[in-house]
Amino acid sequence: MFSNRESLYSFYDFPASIRCSIYTSNLIEDNNKGLKHKAKLKEQFPNEDALERFVCGYYSEYNRKHSTRIHRGFKQAEAELLDMFEEKRNDTSKNH
């Protein structure tokens, strides 16, 4: 059924404190729900550019509002994550 099980279970490579944030899509679903709600309030967009400006504005505000928040477990895993990504970056640069 799955040809690459390694990628299916890759979240186990990450620290235990952040695994539930990685394997669930709750943050994404909540974000999409918020965008959909705000778009419904507008009712319609006169053209594609208006829709693009709306979406960019929505995400700009979202990023401003949430830029200082740290998702549960990430602060405890910060050092381990930095090490993981530094190793990955070094491996990638060696292969090129």
N, C-alpha and C positions, 0 to 999 in steps of 0.2 A: 504494500500500500504506500508506504513512504520510502522514497529512494534515498533520502538523506536524513536519517534520524539524528545525526549529530547537530544539525541546525535546529531541529525540533526541540532538543533539550539544552540548547546553548545557554539558556538563562541560568542553568546550574553553575556556570563558570563565574557568575557574579556573586558578590557577598549576599549572605542570607537575608540581611536587613532590607535589601531592596528587591528581592525576587518577586514579591507579590505586586510591586509596582510595574515590573517588567512583563510578567506573563498575563496581566489583565489589561483590558483596553478601557477601563473606567474613565481615565483622564481624557482620552480621545473622544469617547462617547459623550462625556459631559460637555466638552468643548464644542462638539458638533451640535449638540442639543441647544446650547446657548446661541450659536450662530443662526441656527434654524429659527429659533424664537425671535431673535432680533430682526431677521429678514422678513418674517411673517408680519411684523409690526409695520414694515414699509409697504407691504402689499404687492407692489410691482416696481420694476426698474425700467426706465425708459430705453436703456440700451446696455450693451455688454460693458462698456466703460464705466457706467454708473454702478453696476454690480461689482466690478473689480475694485473701484474706489471704496465701496461699502465694505467688502471683505478685507481689504488692506487696512482700512480704518478700524474694523473690528479687531483684527489681530494685533494691530499697533497698540490699541487700548488694552487688550488682553495681556500683551507682553509688559506694558508699563505697570499694570496692576499687579501682576504676579512675578515680576522680575526679582523681587527680594525674597520670595518664598522658597524654601527648600522642602522638597517632598519627603515624606516620612522615610527614615532610614538612610537617606543619602548623606547626611552630615556624618553619621557614624562610619560610613563606608568610604568617605572621601579619599583618605590616604591609599586604601587598597585600589580604588578605581583609578586614581592617578597613576599608580604603579602599573596596573593592567594596560592602560592606554599608552603609557610610555613604552612598555615592552612591545605592544602592537605596532606603534609608530617606528620603533627601531627595527623590528622585523621587516616591515614594509620598505623602509629605506635601504636595507641590505639587499633586498630582492630587485631593486631597480638600479 
